[in-house]
Amino acid sequence: MTAFFPGCTPHQTGRLAVTGGHELYWERCGNPDGLPLVFLHGGPGSGISAKFRRMFDPDRFDLILFDQRGAGQSTPHLALENNTTADLVADIEALRTHLDLPAWMVFGPSWGSTLALVYAQAHPDRVRALIVEAVFTARAEEHDWWHSAAGAPRFFPDAFATFIEPVPPTLRQSPRAIAAWYLEAMRDEIAAGLPDLAGLDDPDTPLVGLRRSAVYRWTEYEDRLSYLDNPPDAVRTALAPRGRDFIAAHSLIEAHYFSHGCFLDEGEIFAKAERLSDIPMGILHSRYDMICPPRSAFDLAAACPHADFRLVAVNGHGMTEATQNELNDLMACIAARLS
């Protein structure tokens, strides 16, 4: 029996105009009388998908999901203007107000954990509970780990070699410079209409052809590292149905945020950790997460000793049955405290 819940269809959807000319797509599913729970997707730029609705008990939770600026069905698609962490935090609060909810539970995986932590620190009185998974706190060491030869590439040298190949050698020593180079390459590619991804849906398209695309290389590298074993052909098969728009938004917006240090001061989340002390809190992380090393989760647990910290022994960054089993128990324990 799967640990994930059956799929559910949104019973309410809408669009919310926010600042800077952006408009957010949002949806609501589960129990309208349940505990309000907002889901903050990762990336940045990944958008929401039906699989996220299966992570939470539809009888217990009133689940709200939305696409962050520039991602998914939010518009304008791929827009980087007025797209910062502060803008996203303001959007979360605008959506809560729009839905007329006094407070809600907040859940975020990966980049969503960063956003959840920053939002909770800005609006602690609006957060009934905070649950973060695959913790990322946007410190320099976390950025360096992913794109530095001394970090994750030691475990995935083949994947990193493919990723770094088009980057000029003079830029390869700086993770932020790597992100900035990719960002500019992606802008040019998107302006040209993503020509190298025209054959994404065709299984006969050579992988080397797809890899001429900077947006493909960026997302491929992340997906290679996200699971204990995810070879290039498996990544390609999984990306094909998600489509060019998903790959472009995920890669472009992520590179935009990473090239700017996620628009956060170094160590900002830990400097404000005391603001979380009165919020029921859960932390879930996997031992072999190669995107977000577990040290960050341990550091967060030390800074927030009141949190319920769960470590999945054998899992990578991606959500699997192993993480879902632990999440189900964690969510049930926290929900029971709120009932």
KOLKOL-118793 format. One record per residue (C-alpha): z, y, x; residue in three letters. Coordinates in steps of 0.001 Angstrom, whole numbers, plus 500000, padded with zeros to 6 digits. Last residue first. Layout:
! KOLKOL-118793
ZYXALA
...
This chain:
! KOLKOL-118793
517125520157492971SER
516887521944496294LEU
518728519401498418ARG
516752516592496777ALA
513533518354497778ALA
514626518280501429ILE
515320514541501405CYS
512157513730499454ALA
510032515832501798MET
511451514065504857LEU
510970510614503341ASP
507358511299502419ASN
506717512965505771LEU
507872509878507662GLU
505496507602505770ASN
502749510216506099GLN
503102510415509868THR
502526506681510330ALA
499849506476507631GLU
497873509063509579THR
497715512833510076MET
496019513759513330GLY
497853514869516443HIS
498512511469517984GLY
500707508625516788ASN
503166506037518058VAL
506837507065517961ALA
506837509522515071VAL
509595512043515807LEU
511651513452512915ARG
513788516596513180PHE
515910517681510200ASP
516547521341511005ALA
520058522806511381HIS
519672522882515165PRO
516932525530514924CYS
516388526665518540ALA
516915523099519794ALA
514584521744517096ALA
511996524350518080LEU
512191523312521723ASP
511843519639520746PHE
508803520500518615ALA
507294522497521470SER
507905519654523916ARG
505917517380521618PRO
502565518536523061PRO
500282520149520462CYS
496734518916520950ILE
497556515704522811MET
500132514509520251ASP
501473511272521719TYR
505095511508520529ARG
504261512709517042SER
505964515611515299HIS
507831516385512093LEU
510284519286511738ILE
512220519915508540GLY
514081523005507386MET
516498524214504750PRO
516466527996505333ILE
519673529760506372ASP
519029529597510122SER
515388530644509951LEU
515944534287510968ARG
517809532972514024GLU
514479531788515448ALA
513205535322516002LYS
512870535168519797ALA
511663531584519432PHE
508703532618517269ILE
507859535528519560GLU
507718533440522741GLY
504775535449524099GLU
503821538081521562ASP
501557536923518751LEU
497936537730517896PHE
496980534051518252CYS
496791534610522017GLY
493686536737521469HIS
491130534258522830SER
492975531599520850PHE
492554533434517552TYR
488833534067517914HIS
488241530581519336ALA
489936529120516247GLU
487893531335513950ILE
484607530300515542LEU
485320526574515875SER
486763525894512424HIS
484371528211510643ALA
481256526804512337ALA
482321523172511953ILE
483109523642508256PHE
479878525481507511ASP
477817522884509380ARG
478974519980507249GLY
482077517993506443ARG
479865514992505708PRO
478547514941509310ALA
481896515604511013LEU
483338512115510491ALA
480278510306511830THR
480097512650514844ARG
483749512097515667VAL
483313508321515416ALA
480296508469517738ASP
482226510559520251PRO
485192508161520503PRO
488450508717518578ASN
491321506672520006ASP
494931507868519901LEU
493846510644517583TYR
493458514420517819SER
492027514579521330LEU
488461513613520403ARG
488721515854517326ASP
489552518863519463GLU
486655518223521826TYR
484216517685518969GLU
485310520947517349THR
484472523005520424TRP
481319521069521311ARG
479920521483517792TYR
480479525243517703VAL
478836525569521114ALA
475718523756519892SER
473629522075522588ARG
476034519231521887ARG
474159518397518700LEU
471066517635520762GLY
472966515460523224VAL
474244513472520272LEU
470682512514519436PRO
469688513023515783THR
469068509570514344ASP
472191509718512176PRO
470657512677510298ASP
473300514824508611ASP
473847516981511714LEU
470126517499512219GLY
470099521254511623ALA
473136521593513875LEU
471174522885516874ASP
469658525703514792PRO
473012527257513817LEU
471369530210512044GLY
470568532454515025ALA
473535534729514228ALA
475710531615514196ILE
474540530675517689GLU
475066534142519083ASP
478579534353517653ARG
479328530856518930MET
478359531751522482ALA
480577534833522281GLU
483549532813521079LEU
482931530084523644TYR
483177532597526469TRP
486366534100524977ALA
487938530651524604ALA
487158529812528237ILE
488519533198529321ALA
491747532450527437ARG
492021529051529106PRO
491535530677532525SER
490468528498535470GLN
487056527710533965ARG
485718531266534006LEU
484051531314537449THR
482530527876536779PRO
480423529255533893PRO
481162527297530684VAL
478356524947529602PRO
480039521756530927GLU
483594522528529760ILE
483514520484526554PHE
481659517466527937THR
483924517319530973ALA
486938517760528700PHE
486045514677526667ALA
485590512601529818ASP
488769513880531447PRO
490854512985528373PHE
494347512262529729PHE
494201514715532634ARG
492150516978530346PRO
495319517443528235ALA
497004519619530842GLY
496379520311534540ALA
492658520947533983ALA
493595523681531523SER
492010523886528088HIS
494612522262525841TRP
497700522689527984TRP
497027526341528765ASP
497229527339525112HIS
500559525523524794GLU
501880527009528041GLU
500920530489526830ALA
503060530145523726ARG
501303529730520396ALA
504183527980518589THR
502369524773517630PHE
504309522010515890VAL
502506518906514708ALA
504310519213511345GLU
506375522041509888VAL
508599522028506809ILE
510322525166505537LEU
512490525327502428ALA
513240527878499696ARG
511218530560501468VAL
511044533979499776ARG
514307535304501247ASP
513091534394504738PRO
510090536739504466HIS
509006537745507987ALA
510655534787509724GLN
509318532435507059ALA
505814533843507506TYR
505945533421511292VAL
507185529844510976LEU
504607528915508341ALA
501793530496510372LEU
502704528558513470THR
503119525347511449SER
499712525930509838GLY
498253526062513336TRP
499399522407513572SER
500693521367510128PRO
502204523798507597GLY
504571523470504645PHE
506337526274502778VAL
508662525790499810MET
508530528603497316TRP
510170531812496186ALA
510193534181493184PRO
506776532850492086LEU
504605535256490103ASP
501324533629491142LEU
500024536974492405HIS
503313537630494209THR
503085534316496044ARG
499424535009496822LEU
500227538444498250ALA
502991536921500387GLU
500610534389501848ILE
497984537091502378ASP
500429539315504282ALA
501122536440506667VAL
497372535957507075LEU
496819539622507944ASP
499658539537510483ALA
498095536477512095THR
494798538301512459THR
491514538496510546ASN
490695542104509735ASN
487210541504511150GLU
486598537891512059LEU
484445536985509046ALA
483182533394509108LEU
482648533347505320HIS
483242536670503594PRO
484836535189501631THR
487196532297501039SER
485541529005500111GLN
486413527281503358GLY
487363529718506086ALA
486851533445506734GLY
490406534349505805ARG
492620531368504963GLN
491592528856502326ASP
494320528219499784PHE
496633525461498597LEU
499394525543495987ILE
501299522385495044LEU
503740522338492130ASP
505699519390493488PHE
507625516384492161ARG
505105514545490006ASP
502201515264492361PRO
504130513756495301ASP
502638515387498380PHE
500173514321501078MET
497358513416498688ARG
496531517058497944ARG
495781517510501652PHE
492983514934501463LYS
491091517091498946ALA
490288519685501574SER
491607523047502766ILE
490140525352505383GLY
489751524518509057SER
489584528112510306GLY
492782528410512304PRO
492775525461512632GLY
495490524262510346GLY
496101524607506650HIS
499077526312505055LEU
500293524356502002PHE
502442526223499473VAL
505095524303497556LEU
506535525276494166PRO
509049522625493030LEU
507749521060489837GLY
507066522568486423ASP
503315522925487007PRO
503350519335488366ASN
500493518564490741GLY
497680520973491445CYS
497018524632492209ARG
493998526135493900GLU
493211529180495991TRP
490077530940497273TYR
490849534135499140LEU
488856537371499094GLU
488530539584502159HIS
487394543233502167GLY
490059544381504614GLY
493004543679502338THR
493273540990499685VAL
491185540013496663ALA
492465536777495147LEU
490214534035493839ARG
491240531348491415GLY
491872527712490669THR
494117525921488180GLN
494538522280487170HIS
493473521106490615PRO
492470517440490613THR
494802514823492056CYS
494256512098494625GLY
496730509258494641PRO
499650509676497065PHE
499437508717500725PHE
501675505992502128ALA
499031503384501359THR
500000500000500000MET
